[in-house]
Amino acid sequence: MRRCRACDRGGATLLATAVLLLSAAGCALALLSFLLSARQLATLQLEREIALHAAEAALLDAEADIAQSLRAVASGDGTRLADWPLPGQCGSGPLRGLCRTERGGVPAWRAWLEAGQGLHEMGVGFGDITGNRLPQLPPEAAGVTLRPRYLIERLPDSAGDSPPASGYGETLPLPRLRFTAIGLGRGAVARAVLQSEFQP
């Protein structure tokens, strides 16, 4: 029985075409995967930038909070800095956002480093005390959707951590403070935690 030469050529052509199509499909899938990963990296970088700028804004708000509180103390009607929480605790009510770390203890802001913990329970939201406001962004703009927060810690004194008394700035030196702020991207996945120390 004789085989058809045209059939052999047609089968070889079909096989070559199938290999070329599979190669083209593989290249297209690899290119699509590359483009999607590049897009994801660009989005993650944007989220980090948003979180970083939000944390910077919260640090400035913490400085404004302390400046406002010190002006109130100087005028005689400030109560925010009159008392501090006990070592190892954070304040509530008029003392919210004010914390005191025990010597050698775990600072309160460490919970912000754990995913899903302490984001809205601790600290002061941006503008809660100072009245500052974040700019309103249109829905299609990339920007902060969750307000940044900050904590103000009174650091232990070098001579010991005695409780403060009234008369800051007159006879007693003002305590050294550490501001810790957390900023979030458009979701809680991207976080930036910044710190600065302040000696009024």
C-alpha positions in Angstrom: 0.0 0.0 0.0 1.4 3.3 -1.1 1.2 6.4 1.1 0.1 9.7 -0.2 3.0 12.2 -0.5 0.6 15.1 -0.3 -0.7 13.7 3.0 2.8 13.4 4.4 3.5 17.1 3.5 0.2 18.2 4.9 0.9 16.4 8.2 4.3 18.0 8.5 2.9 21.4 7.7 0.2 20.9 10.3 2.7 19.9 12.9 5.0 22.8 12.1 2.1 25.2 12.3 0.9 23.8 15.6 4.5 24.2 17.1 4.6 27.8 15.9 1.2 28.6 17.4 2.1 27.0 20.7 5.4 29.0 20.8 3.5 32.2 20.0 1.0 31.5 22.7 3.8 30.7 25.2 5.5 34.0 24.3 2.2 35.9 24.7 1.6 34.3 28.1 5.1 35.2 29.3 4.7 38.8 28.1 1.3 39.1 29.8 2.8 37.7 33.1 5.7 40.2 32.9 3.3 43.1 32.3 1.1 42.1 35.2 4.0 41.8 37.6 5.4 45.1 36.4 2.0 46.7 37.0 1.8 45.1 40.5 5.3 46.5 41.4 4.3 50.0 40.2 1.1 49.9 42.2 2.9 48.7 45.3 5.5 51.5 44.9 2.6 54.0 44.6 1.0 52.6 47.7 4.2 52.9 49.6 4.6 56.5 48.5 1.1 57.3 49.6 1.7 55.7 53.0 5.0 57.5 53.4 3.5 60.9 52.7 0.6 60.2 55.0 3.0 59.3 57.8 4.9 62.5 57.3 1.7 64.5 57.5 0.9 62.7 60.8 4.3 63.6 62.2 3.7 67.2 61.4 0.3 67.0 63.0 1.9 65.5 66.2 4.3 68.4 66.3 1.4 70.8 65.9 -0.4 69.0 68.7 2.5 69.5 71.1 3.0 73.1 70.1 -0.7 73.8 70.6 -0.6 72.0 74.0 2.5 73.9 75.1 0.9 77.3 74.1 -2.2 76.3 76.2 0.1 75.4 79.2 1.8 78.8 78.8 -1.5 80.6 78.8 -2.6 78.7 81.9 -5.5 76.7 80.5 -3.7 73.6 79.1 -4.5 70.3 80.6 -3.3 67.9 77.9 0.3 67.9 79.2 -0.5 68.3 82.9 -0.5 64.5 83.5 1.0 61.6 81.7 -0.1 58.0 81.8 1.7 55.6 84.1 4.8 53.9 82.6 3.8 51.1 80.1 0.4 52.7 79.4 -1.3 55.0 76.9 -3.8 57.7 77.9 -7.5 58.1 77.0 -9.9 61.0 76.9 -7.9 64.2 77.0 -4.7 62.2 77.2 -5.4 60.0 74.2 -2.3 59.5 72.0 0.0 60.2 75.0 2.0 57.2 76.0 4.8 56.3 78.4 7.1 53.5 77.7 8.6 51.6 80.6 12.4 51.5 80.7 13.3 48.4 78.7 9.6 47.8 77.9 7.9 47.3 74.5 6.7 50.6 73.1 3.0 50.9 72.2 3.6 51.6 68.5 5.1 48.1 68.0 1.5 46.8 67.5 1.4 48.9 64.3 4.2 46.7 62.8 2.0 43.6 63.1 -0.5 43.1 60.2 -4.1 43.9 61.2 -3.4 45.0 64.8 -3.9 48.3 66.5 -4.5 50.4 63.4 -7.5 52.4 64.7 -7.4 51.6 68.4 -4.2 53.4 69.3 -3.1 56.9 68.9 -4.7 60.0 67.6 -6.1 60.4 64.1 -4.8 63.1 61.9 -6.5 66.4 62.8 -8.5 65.0 65.8 -6.8 67.4 68.2 -5.3 70.1 65.9 -8.3 70.4 63.6 -6.1 70.0 60.5 -7.8 68.3 57.5 -6.4 66.2 54.7 -7.3 67.5 51.2 -10.4 66.0 49.6 -9.4 64.0 46.6 -11.7 62.9 43.7 -12.6 59.2 43.8 -10.4 58.5 40.7 -7.3 60.0 42.3 -4.7 58.0 44.1 -4.4 59.2 47.7 -5.1 58.5 51.3 -8.4 56.9 52.2 -7.5 56.0 55.8 -6.4 58.8 58.0 -2.9 58.5 59.4 -2.4 58.3 63.2 0.3 59.2 65.7 1.4 58.5 69.2 3.4 60.8 71.4 5.7 59.0 73.9 7.4 60.5 76.9 10.8 59.0 76.9 12.4 57.9 80.2 14.6 60.6 81.8 18.2 59.8 82.0 18.1 60.4 85.8 15.1 58.2 86.3 11.5 58.2 85.2 9.8 60.3 87.8 6.3 61.5 87.3 6.0 65.0 85.9 4.9 67.8 88.1 3.3 71.1 87.2 5.5 74.0 86.2 7.1 72.6 83.0 9.3 75.2 81.5 9.6 77.2 84.7 11.6 75.0 87.0 11.5 71.6 85.4 13.0 70.8 82.0 10.5 69.6 79.4 10.5 65.9 78.8 12.1 64.4 75.7 9.3 63.1 73.4 9.2 60.6 70.6 6.6 61.0 67.9 5.6 57.8 66.0 3.3 58.1 63.1 1.7 55.5 60.8 0.5 56.2 57.3 -1.4 53.7 55.1 -1.8 53.4 51.4 -5.2 53.2 49.8 -5.6 50.0 51.9 -4.0 48.8 55.1 -1.6 46.5 53.2 1.1 49.2 52.5 2.2 50.9 55.8 4.9 53.4 56.6 5.9 54.0 60.2 8.1 57.1 60.9 9.6 58.5 64.1 11.1 61.7 65.3 12.3 62.8 68.7 11.5 66.2 70.1 12.9 68.2 73.0 10.6 71.2 73.6 
